[in-house]
């Protein structure tokens, strides 16, 4: 009964050790994940080379360990070793042993095992110690498997050890690949992000520059439109003034012509008497200097003298009439000269108007062409700004994609980078345990 209880306790102890190793592994992995950071992201080339050299050294040490394992296998699997194991190791598991007997061998620790300890005890002790050191559940499970293996039947255990060694190598290679991949991805993300940030900055600077240029062109266009309106208003004013002057000229001309017509009619009426009675009056003077209008007519008799009862000749008053006709002729000629002068002034005014209108129309055409050119320039700059804004949006989306991708890989990459050396050290401990155990078991 006591033997059964002892066996049960040993099984419970082994199970508890396995659970402890499992729990410890989970705890360490969780702690490593929590404390992971991106310290390797800012590594310099020198630091990377140092780590590479360190890794190369560690890899060479592993190769040396594997070479030792191979040599140990050759020793342990020799015919003499097999014969010794077949004679010394009995089938089945030894039971009923009491702890009060000193076997001369301390099997509690691999480091304290003497040369007389069995290979199973050596292998179990080494695996157990390394499982505790590395907090490895799988190594603890293998230790249990070694302890329960039958003497002389270690093929499965050795195969399991070889498989686990290969698993450790594969894990090591996978960790290296994952770590290097994460570093490369981080560097690519950083490089791409910096490039995109620079492009976005250039985009924004270009957009601001184009916006200021558009505002300047629009202000210039507004000023041009204002000048066009002013030129057109000036042209309208010139036309209105010219029209008013022309109407005034035509009215004055018409009045002068009508006055001339009246004066000619009066002159004809006055001279008709002398013409009808064939009274010669002599040449009619039309010039002012030819007339003595400032003198009053001279009388042969006093003004107070009573007129003679004798009637005068029919042509006696011809000289007075001639003077009047001369005055009428002078006025007619003066009005006619006035019409000529106003016609000349009208002609000069019209020429000046046409000259001013031609200059204004040319200026209007230039301003309209300038407005159209500014409109095209503004449209082109707006198109350039729209293209730049679209390019900026594309760059911002690409930058956000980089941020999202980094967030997606951060947990895994930070964990593998942060836990890489600890995992490597744990695998080294596991490898040492496996190699040591295999050295004791091989050949038995």
Helices and strands as residue ranges (DSSP letters): H 2-34, G 39-42, H 45-76, H 79-88, G 110-112, H 119-134, H 137-148, H 155-276, G 288-290, H 318-441
